[in-house]
Amino acid sequence: LGDIAARHGLPVQSHLAESEAEIAWVRELHPQAASYAHVYDGFGLMPEGNGSYMAHCVHLTRAEAELMRSRGCGVCHCAASNFALRSGAADVRQLRAWG
């Protein structure tokens, strides 16, 4: 998917940091990566300047938010879905403060 996005200059939309269990699973699958967002970045899923968006971002760290900002990647928080799944709520004020 990252190769296709790069080849055609397309944005990517995916889910990121939705639940703690998901983050732990990604960490098990990719122990070499600094974070979940870095896994996506390593696969080209945050192509710089392509206007990509990641949904949820409930448990996003500052480092991940800064990586996303550096790539021009935005956040789509999904409050209704997050509450229904009981995964938490994205701290939108904090994310905005981080840029």
A tleap script that builds the chain and sets N, CA, C and O, in Angstrom:
source leaprc.protein.ff14SB
mol = sequence {
  NLEU GLY ASP ILE ALA ALA ARG HIE GLY LEU
  PRO VAL GLN SER HIE LEU ALA GLU SER GLU
  ALA GLU ILE ALA TRP VAL ARG GLU LEU HIE
  PRO GLN ALA ALA SER TYR ALA HIE VAL TYR
  ASP GLY PHE GLY LEU MET PRO GLU GLY ASN
  GLY SER TYR MET ALA HIE CYS VAL HIE LEU
  THR ARG ALA GLU ALA GLU LEU MET ARG SER
  ARG GLY CYS GLY VAL CYS HIE CYS ALA ALA
  SER ASN PHE ALA LEU ARG SER GLY ALA ALA
  ASP VAL ARG GLN LEU ARG ALA TRP CGLY
}
set mol.1.N position { 0.821 -1.189 0.000 }
set mol.1.CA position { 0.000 0.000 0.000 }
set mol.1.C position { 0.868 1.257 0.000 }
set mol.1.O position { 0.577 2.224 -0.704 }
set mol.2.N position { 1.934 1.233 0.796 }
set mol.2.CA position { 2.847 2.369 0.823 }
set mol.2.C position { 3.484 2.627 -0.532 }
set mol.2.O position { 3.644 3.779 -0.934 }
set mol.3.N position { 3.849 1.559 -1.240 }
set mol.3.CA position { 4.428 1.704 -2.581 }
set mol.3.C position { 3.429 2.315 -3.557 }
set mol.3.O position { 3.788 3.173 -4.364 }
set mol.4.N position { 2.184 1.876 -3.483 }
set mol.4.CA position { 1.144 2.418 -4.367 }
set mol.4.C position { 0.929 3.897 -4.070 }
set mol.4.O position { 0.837 4.710 -4.990 }
set mol.5.N position { 0.848 4.249 -2.781 }
set mol.5.CA position { 0.655 5.650 -2.402 }
set mol.5.C position { 1.797 6.515 -2.922 }
set mol.5.O position { 1.568 7.608 -3.440 }
set mol.6.N position { 3.027 6.024 -2.784 }
set mol.6.CA position { 4.189 6.789 -3.238 }
set mol.6.C position { 4.205 6.921 -4.756 }
set mol.6.O position { 4.478 7.997 -5.288 }
set mol.7.N position { 3.918 5.841 -5.441 }
set mol.7.CA position { 3.967 5.831 -6.903 }
set mol.7.C position { 2.937 6.794 -7.515 }
set mol.7.O position { 3.200 7.418 -8.543 }
set mol.8.N position { 1.772 6.907 -6.879 }
set mol.8.CA position { 0.695 7.714 -7.438 }
set mol.8.C position { 0.426 9.008 -6.663 }
set mol.8.O position { -0.509 9.742 -6.984 }
set mol.9.N position { 1.248 9.286 -5.641 }
set mol.9.CA position { 1.058 10.501 -4.856 }
set mol.9.C position { -0.268 10.530 -4.116 }
set mol.9.O position { -0.908 11.577 -4.010 }
set mol.10.N position { -0.675 9.379 -3.606 }
set mol.10.CA position { -1.978 9.262 -2.950 }
set mol.10.C position { -1.859 9.339 -1.426 }
set mol.10.O position { -0.855 8.917 -0.853 }
set mol.11.N position { -2.881 9.876 -0.786 }
set mol.11.CA position { -2.910 9.828 0.678 }
set mol.11.C position { -3.308 8.433 1.150 }
set mol.11.O position { -3.857 7.640 0.385 }
set mol.12.N position { -3.030 8.152 2.395 }
set mol.12.CA position { -3.405 6.879 3.013 }
set mol.12.C position { -4.304 7.194 4.198 }
set mol.12.O position { -4.047 8.138 4.944 }
set mol.13.N position { -5.358 6.403 4.371 }
set mol.13.CA position { -6.200 6.501 5.552 }
set mol.13.C position { -6.183 5.133 6.218 }
set mol.13.O position { -6.450 4.114 5.582 }
set mol.14.N position { -5.863 5.128 7.512 }
set mol.14.CA position { -5.852 3.882 8.259 }
set mol.14.C position { -6.188 4.169 9.715 }
set mol.14.O position { -6.481 5.307 10.081 }
set mol.15.N position { -6.146 3.149 10.526 }
set mol.15.CA position { -6.400 3.264 11.966 }
set mol.15.C position { -5.058 3.209 12.680 }
set mol.15.O position { -4.140 2.516 12.242 }
set mol.16.N position { -4.950 3.945 13.785 }
set mol.16.CA position { -3.693 3.982 14.532 }
set mol.16.C position { -3.972 4.207 16.012 }
set mol.16.O position { -4.767 5.070 16.383 }
set mol.17.N position { -3.313 3.426 16.844 }
set mol.17.CA position { -3.345 3.607 18.300 }
set mol.17.C position { -4.766 3.680 18.856 }
set mol.17.O position { -5.086 4.537 19.679 }
set mol.18.N position { -5.610 2.757 18.385 }
set mol.18.CA position { -7.009 2.756 18.816 }
set mol.18.C position { -7.192 2.165 20.208 }
set mol.18.O position { -7.974 2.678 21.008 }
set mol.19.N position { -6.467 1.079 20.496 }
set mol.19.CA position { -6.602 0.447 21.810 }
set mol.19.C position { -5.233 0.014 22.326 }
set mol.19.O position { -4.291 -0.169 21.556 }
set mol.20.N position { -5.145 -0.142 23.623 }
set mol.20.CA position { -3.880 -0.575 24.219 }
set mol.20.C position { -3.516 -1.985 23.770 }
set mol.20.O position { -2.339 -2.286 23.572 }
set mol.21.N position { -4.520 -2.855 23.606 }
set mol.21.CA position { -4.258 -4.226 23.148 }
set mol.21.C position { -3.690 -4.219 21.729 }
set mol.21.O position { -2.779 -4.987 21.420 }
set mol.22.N position { -4.210 -3.382 20.893 }
set mol.22.CA position { -3.714 -3.262 19.514 }
set mol.22.C position { -2.257 -2.792 19.509 }
set mol.22.O position { -1.433 -3.319 18.761 }
set mol.23.N position { -1.952 -1.819 20.327 }
set mol.23.CA position { -0.587 -1.293 20.410 }
set mol.23.C position { 0.369 -2.390 20.882 }
set mol.23.O position { 1.466 -2.535 20.345 }
set mol.24.N position { -0.045 -3.152 21.877 }
set mol.24.CA position { 0.788 -4.249 22.388 }
set mol.24.C position { 1.024 -5.296 21.302 }
set mol.24.O position { 2.128 -5.828 21.185 }
set mol.25.N position { 0.005 -5.591 20.516 }
set mol.25.CA position { 0.133 -6.576 19.441 }
set mol.25.C position { 1.116 -6.093 18.373 }
set mol.25.O position { 1.954 -6.863 17.903 }
set mol.26.N position { 1.013 -4.830 17.996 }
set mol.26.CA position { 1.942 -4.267 17.012 }
set mol.26.C position { 3.368 -4.302 17.557 }
set mol.26.O position { 4.310 -4.584 16.816 }
set mol.27.N position { 3.527 -4.017 18.850 }
set mol.27.CA position { 4.853 -4.070 19.481 }
set mol.27.C position { 5.429 -5.488 19.423 }
set mol.27.O position { 6.630 -5.662 19.215 }
set mol.28.N position { 4.571 -6.506 19.609 }
set mol.28.CA position { 5.018 -7.897 19.499 }
set mol.28.C position { 5.443 -8.237 18.078 }
set mol.28.O position { 6.442 -8.926 17.871 }
set mol.29.N position { 4.690 -7.757 17.110 }
set mol.29.CA position { 4.978 -8.041 15.704 }
set mol.29.C position { 6.201 -7.297 15.180 }
set mol.29.O position { 6.907 -7.789 14.301 }
set mol.30.N position { 6.445 -6.109 15.726 }
set mol.30.CA position { 7.531 -5.243 15.234 }
set mol.30.C position { 8.346 -4.683 16.407 }
set mol.30.O position { 8.344 -3.474 16.637 }
set mol.31.N position { 9.037 -5.550 17.144 }
set mol.31.CA position { 9.767 -5.084 18.335 }
set mol.31.C position { 10.899 -4.104 18.007 }
set mol.31.O position { 11.343 -3.365 18.886 }
set mol.32.N position { 11.364 -4.088 16.775 }
set mol.32.CA position { 12.449 -3.190 16.389 }
set mol.32.C position { 11.973 -1.750 16.202 }
set mol.32.O position { 12.791 -0.829 16.202 }
set mol.33.N position { 10.682 -1.543 16.045 }
set mol.33.CA position { 10.146 -0.207 15.771 }
set mol.33.C position { 10.036 0.616 17.051 }
set mol.33.O position { 9.725 0.088 18.119 }
set mol.34.N position { 10.292 1.899 16.929 }
set mol.34.CA position { 10.202 2.803 18.082 }
set mol.34.C position { 8.767 2.931 18.589 }
set mol.34.O position { 8.546 3.139 19.782 }
set mol.35.N position { 7.791 2.807 17.686 }
set mol.35.CA position { 6.382 2.941 18.061 }
set mol.35.C position { 5.496 2.400 16.946 }
set mol.35.O position { 5.968 2.052 15.864 }
set mol.36.N position { 4.233 2.341 17.232 }
set mol.36.CA position { 3.227 1.926 16.259 }
set mol.36.C position { 3.282 2.845 15.032 }
set mol.36.O position { 3.294 2.370 13.897 }
set mol.37.N position { 3.314 4.147 15.263 }
set mol.37.CA position { 3.379 5.098 14.146 }
set mol.37.C position { 4.644 4.899 13.318 }
set mol.37.O position { 4.621 5.067 12.098 }
set mol.38.N position { 5.729 4.549 13.962 }
set mol.38.CA position { 6.970 4.305 13.223 }
set mol.38.C position { 6.874 3.052 12.347 }
set mol.38.O position { 7.520 2.980 11.302 }
set mol.39.N position { 6.077 2.072 12.762 }
set mol.39.CA position { 5.841 0.902 11.913 }
set mol.39.C position { 5.150 1.359 10.631 }
set mol.39.O position { 5.582 1.008 9.533 }
set mol.40.N position { 4.088 2.133 10.765 }
set mol.40.CA position { 3.373 2.639 9.592 }
set mol.40.C position { 4.295 3.470 8.713 }
set mol.40.O position { 4.297 3.332 7.490 }
set mol.41.N position { 5.067 4.323 9.340 }
set mol.41.CA position { 5.984 5.174 8.585 }
set mol.41.C position { 7.003 4.331 7.825 }
set mol.41.O position { 7.331 4.632 6.677 }
set mol.42.N position { 7.498 3.287 8.460 }
set mol.42.CA position { 8.475 2.416 7.825 }
set mol.42.C position { 7.940 1.692 6.600 }
set mol.42.O position { 8.698 1.342 5.696 }
set mol.43.N position { 6.633 1.471 6.573 }
set mol.43.CA position { 6.003 0.832 5.419 }
set mol.43.C position { 5.457 1.855 4.420 }
set mol.43.O position { 4.753 1.493 3.478 }
set mol.44.N position { 5.786 3.132 4.630 }
set mol.44.CA position { 5.364 4.170 3.696 }
set mol.44.C position { 3.904 4.557 3.807 }
set mol.44.O position { 3.335 5.099 2.860 }
set mol.45.N position { 3.286 4.287 4.951 }
set mol.45.CA position { 1.869 4.572 5.119 }
set mol.45.C position { 1.592 5.988 5.612 }
set mol.45.O position { 0.442 6.352 5.859 }
set mol.46.N position { 2.641 6.779 5.752 }
set mol.46.CA position { 2.492 8.200 6.072 }
set mol.46.C position { 3.316 9.001 5.077 }
set mol.46.O position { 4.254 9.700 5.461 }
set mol.47.N position { 2.966 8.902 3.793 }
set mol.47.CA position { 3.783 9.593 2.787 }
set mol.47.C position { 3.790 11.101 3.027 }
set mol.47.O position { 2.743 11.729 3.181 }
set mol.48.N position { 4.964 11.648 3.055 }
set mol.48.CA position { 5.141 13.066 3.392 }
set mol.48.C position { 4.392 13.963 2.418 }
set mol.48.O position { 4.554 13.877 1.201 }
set mol.49.N position { 3.566 14.828 2.998 }
set mol.49.CA position { 2.870 15.833 2.215 }
set mol.49.C position { 1.697 15.349 1.396 }
set mol.49.O position { 1.155 16.111 0.594 }
set mol.50.N position { 1.281 14.087 1.574 }
set mol.50.CA position { 0.172 13.560 0.769 }
set mol.50.C position { -1.184 13.715 1.435 }
set mol.50.O position { -2.191 13.262 0.892 }
set mol.51.N position { -1.229 14.343 2.599 }
set mol.51.CA position { -2.512 14.570 3.258 }
set mol.51.C position { -3.150 13.313 3.809 }
set mol.51.O position { -4.372 13.174 3.776 }
set mol.52.N position { -2.348 12.403 4.312 }
set mol.52.CA position { -2.878 11.167 4.885 }
set mol.52.C position { -3.535 11.444 6.235 }
set mol.52.O position { -3.235 12.439 6.894 }
set mol.53.N position { -4.431 10.550 6.630 }
set mol.53.CA position { -5.118 10.657 7.910 }
set mol.53.C position { -5.117 9.311 8.606 }
set mol.53.O position { -5.251 8.266 7.970 }
set mol.54.N position { -4.964 9.352 9.919 }
set mol.54.CA position { -5.061 8.162 10.750 }
set mol.54.C position { -6.259 8.334 11.677 }
set mol.54.O position { -6.411 9.361 12.338 }
set mol.55.N position { -7.100 7.312 11.712 }
set mol.55.CA position { -8.290 7.337 12.548 }
set mol.55.C position { -7.951 6.913 13.976 }
set mol.55.O position { -7.017 6.147 14.214 }
set mol.56.N position { -8.725 7.426 14.899 }
set mol.56.CA position { -8.706 7.103 16.326 }
set mol.56.C position { -7.590 7.819 17.081 }
set mol.56.O position { -7.835 8.868 17.676 }
set mol.57.N position { -6.383 7.285 17.073 }
set mol.57.CA position { -5.238 7.904 17.765 }
set mol.57.C position { -5.526 8.189 19.237 }
set mol.57.O position { -5.106 9.209 19.782 }
set mol.58.N position { -6.247 7.271 19.863 }
set mol.58.CA position { -6.624 7.413 21.269 }
set mol.58.C position { -5.403 7.397 22.179 }
set mol.58.O position { -5.334 8.161 23.142 }
set mol.59.N position { -4.447 6.536 21.883 }
set mol.59.CA position { -3.283 6.345 22.744 }
set mol.59.C position { -1.995 6.798 22.054 }
set mol.59.O position { -0.950 6.165 22.204 }
set mol.60.N position { -2.074 7.869 21.316 }
set mol.60.CA position { -0.930 8.391 20.586 }
set mol.60.C position { 0.052 9.058 21.547 }
set mol.60.O position { -0.359 9.805 22.436 }
set mol.61.N position { 1.331 8.795 21.375 }
set mol.61.CA position { 2.348 9.459 22.190 }
set mol.61.C position { 2.753 10.773 21.522 }
set mol.61.O position { 2.442 11.014 20.355 }
set mol.62.N position { 3.436 11.597 22.268 }
set mol.62.CA position { 3.909 12.854 21.707 }
set mol.62.C position { 4.864 12.605 20.527 }
set mol.62.O position { 4.787 13.285 19.503 }
set mol.63.N position { 5.751 11.634 20.683 }
set mol.63.CA position { 6.691 11.318 19.604 }
set mol.63.C position { 5.948 10.882 18.344 }
set mol.63.O position { 6.333 11.252 17.235 }
set mol.64.N position { 4.894 10.103 18.510 }
set mol.64.CA position { 4.105 9.678 17.354 }
set mol.64.C position { 3.393 10.868 16.720 }
set mol.64.O position { 3.349 10.991 15.496 }
set mol.65.N position { 2.838 11.738 17.549 }
set mol.65.CA position { 2.164 12.940 17.032 }
set mol.65.C position { 3.148 13.821 16.274 }
set mol.65.O position { 2.809 14.378 15.230 }
set mol.66.N position { 4.358 13.948 16.793 }
set mol.66.CA position { 5.374 14.754 16.121 }
set mol.66.C position { 5.792 14.124 14.794 }
set mol.66.O position { 6.027 14.835 13.817 }
set mol.67.N position { 5.885 12.799 14.755 }
set mol.67.CA position { 6.195 12.110 13.497 }
set mol.67.C position { 5.090 12.372 12.477 }
set mol.67.O position { 5.360 12.697 11.321 }
set mol.68.N position { 3.860 12.227 12.915 }
set mol.68.CA position { 2.738 12.468 12.012 }
set mol.68.C position { 2.745 13.902 11.498 }
set mol.68.O position { 2.546 14.145 10.308 }
set mol.69.N position { 2.973 14.841 12.393 }
set mol.69.CA position { 3.025 16.253 11.987 }
set mol.69.C position { 4.121 16.474 10.960 }
set mol.69.O position { 3.924 17.203 9.987 }
set mol.70.N position { 5.278 15.850 11.167 }
set mol.70.CA position { 6.399 16.042 10.240 }
set mol.70.C position { 6.090 15.486 8.849 }
set mol.70.O position { 6.687 15.910 7.859 }
set mol.71.N position { 5.160 14.542 8.779 }
set mol.71.CA position { 4.766 13.947 7.507 }
set mol.71.C position { 3.536 14.622 6.896 }
set mol.71.O position { 3.141 14.315 5.771 }
set mol.72.N position { 2.938 15.548 7.655 }
set mol.72.CA position { 1.710 16.190 7.186 }
set mol.72.C position { 0.501 15.279 7.301 }
set mol.72.O position { -0.458 15.406 6.539 }
set mol.73.N position { 0.551 14.372 8.244 }
set mol.73.CA position { -0.498 13.372 8.448 }
set mol.73.C position { -1.427 13.837 9.562 }
set mol.73.O position { -0.965 14.202 10.643 }
set mol.74.N position { -2.728 13.827 9.307 }
set mol.74.CA position { -3.701 14.293 10.284 }
set mol.74.C position { -4.360 13.167 11.067 }
set mol.74.O position { -4.151 11.985 10.794 }
set mol.75.N position { -5.162 13.570 12.048 }
set mol.75.CA position { -5.892 12.651 12.915 }
set mol.75.C position { -7.388 12.840 12.699 }
set mol.75.O position { -7.882 13.967 12.654 }
set mol.76.N position { -8.093 11.745 12.568 }
set mol.76.CA position { -9.563 11.746 12.565 }
set mol.76.C position { -9.996 11.003 13.815 }
set mol.76.O position { -10.010 9.772 13.843 }
set mol.77.N position { -10.350 11.753 14.846 }
set mol.77.CA position { -10.792 11.041 16.048 }
set mol.77.C position { -12.239 10.612 15.839 }
set mol.77.O position { -13.028 11.321 15.215 }
set mol.78.N position { -12.564 9.472 16.356 }
set mol.78.CA position { -13.871 8.849 16.127 }
set mol.78.C position { -14.519 8.594 17.478 }
set mol.78.O position { -14.574 7.458 17.949 }
set mol.79.N position { -15.005 9.652 18.090 }
set mol.79.CA position { -15.493 9.569 19.470 }
set mol.79.C position { -16.580 8.507 19.647 }
set mol.79.O position { -16.507 7.715 20.587 }
set mol.80.N position { -17.571 8.471 18.780 }
set mol.80.CA position { -18.663 7.507 18.939 }
set mol.80.C position { -18.147 6.072 18.873 }
set mol.80.O position { -18.529 5.226 19.683 }
set mol.81.N position { -17.287 5.810 17.915 }
set mol.81.CA position { -16.709 4.465 17.784 }
set mol.81.C position { -15.851 4.121 18.990 }
set mol.81.O position { -15.947 3.019 19.530 }
set mol.82.N position { -15.014 5.057 19.414 }
set mol.82.CA position { -14.123 4.797 20.545 }
set mol.82.C position { -14.906 4.534 21.825 }
set mol.82.O position { -14.532 3.663 22.610 }
set mol.83.N position { -15.980 5.272 22.043 }
set mol.83.CA position { -16.786 5.040 23.235 }
set mol.83.C position { -17.517 3.703 23.129 }
set mol.83.O position { -17.619 2.980 24.120 }
set mol.84.N position { -18.026 3.363 21.946 }
set mol.84.CA position { -18.726 2.092 21.768 }
set mol.84.C position { -17.789 0.910 22.014 }
set mol.84.O position { -18.188 -0.103 22.589 }
set mol.85.N position { -16.534 1.053 21.572 }
set mol.85.CA position { -15.548 -0.015 21.760 }
set mol.85.C position { -14.871 0.045 23.128 }
set mol.85.O position { -14.128 -0.861 23.505 }
set mol.86.N position { -15.138 1.122 23.862 }
set mol.86.CA position { -14.531 1.360 25.176 }
set mol.86.C position { -13.005 1.425 25.101 }
set mol.86.O position { -12.300 0.992 26.013 }
set mol.87.N position { -12.521 1.975 23.998 }
set mol.87.CA position { -11.064 2.099 23.832 }
set mol.87.C position { -10.522 3.403 24.383 }
set mol.87.O position { -9.308 3.594 24.443 }
set mol.88.N position { -11.406 4.298 24.784 }
set mol.88.CA position { -10.990 5.578 25.329 }
set mol.88.C position { -11.369 6.711 24.400 }
set mol.88.O position { -12.136 6.531 23.455 }
set mol.89.N position { -10.824 7.870 24.679 }
set mol.89.CA position { -11.107 9.052 23.869 }
set mol.89.C position { -9.797 9.739 23.521 }
set mol.89.O position { -8.914 9.889 24.366 }
set mol.90.N position { -9.685 10.145 22.291 }
set mol.90.CA position { -8.496 10.889 21.874 }
set mol.90.C position { -8.490 12.236 22.594 }
set mol.90.O position { -9.513 12.918 22.666 }
set mol.91.N position { -7.348 12.603 23.117 }
set mol.91.CA position { -7.213 13.901 23.779 }
set mol.91.C position { -6.945 14.954 22.702 }
set mol.91.O position { -5.803 15.329 22.439 }
set mol.92.N position { -8.015 15.405 22.103 }
set mol.92.CA position { -7.923 16.307 20.961 }
set mol.92.C position { -7.201 17.603 21.339 }
set mol.92.O position { -6.408 18.119 20.551 }
set mol.93.N position { -7.462 18.121 22.514 }
set mol.93.CA position { -6.762 19.347 22.938 }
set mol.93.C position { -5.262 19.124 23.006 }
set mol.93.O position { -4.483 19.977 22.579 }
set mol.94.N position { -4.857 17.993 23.536 }
set mol.94.CA position { -3.422 17.695 23.623 }
set mol.94.C position { -2.832 17.510 22.224 }
set mol.94.O position { -1.749 18.016 21.932 }
set mol.95.N position { -3.536 16.795 21.376 }
set mol.95.CA position { -3.045 16.603 20.012 }
set mol.95.C position { -2.902 17.932 19.286 }
set mol.95.O position { -1.928 18.139 18.562 }
set mol.96.N position { -3.852 18.826 19.468 }
set mol.96.CA position { -3.739 20.157 18.840 }
set mol.96.C position { -2.574 20.936 19.416 }
set mol.96.O position { -1.887 21.652 18.688 }
set mol.97.N position { -2.344 20.806 20.710 }
set mol.97.CA position { -1.217 21.518 21.339 }
set mol.97.C position { 0.107 21.001 20.800 }
set mol.97.O position { 1.073 21.756 20.697 }
set mol.98.N position { 0.158 19.722 20.456 }
set mol.98.CA position { 1.373 19.137 19.901 }
set mol.98.C position { 1.552 19.470 18.423 }
set mol.98.O position { 2.602 19.208 17.838 }
set mol.99.N position { 0.517 20.048 17.833 }
set mol.99.CA position { 0.618 20.483 16.434 }
set mol.99.C position { 0.000 19.528 15.497 }
set mol.99.O position { 0.008 19.757 14.287 }
savepdb mol mol.pdb
quit
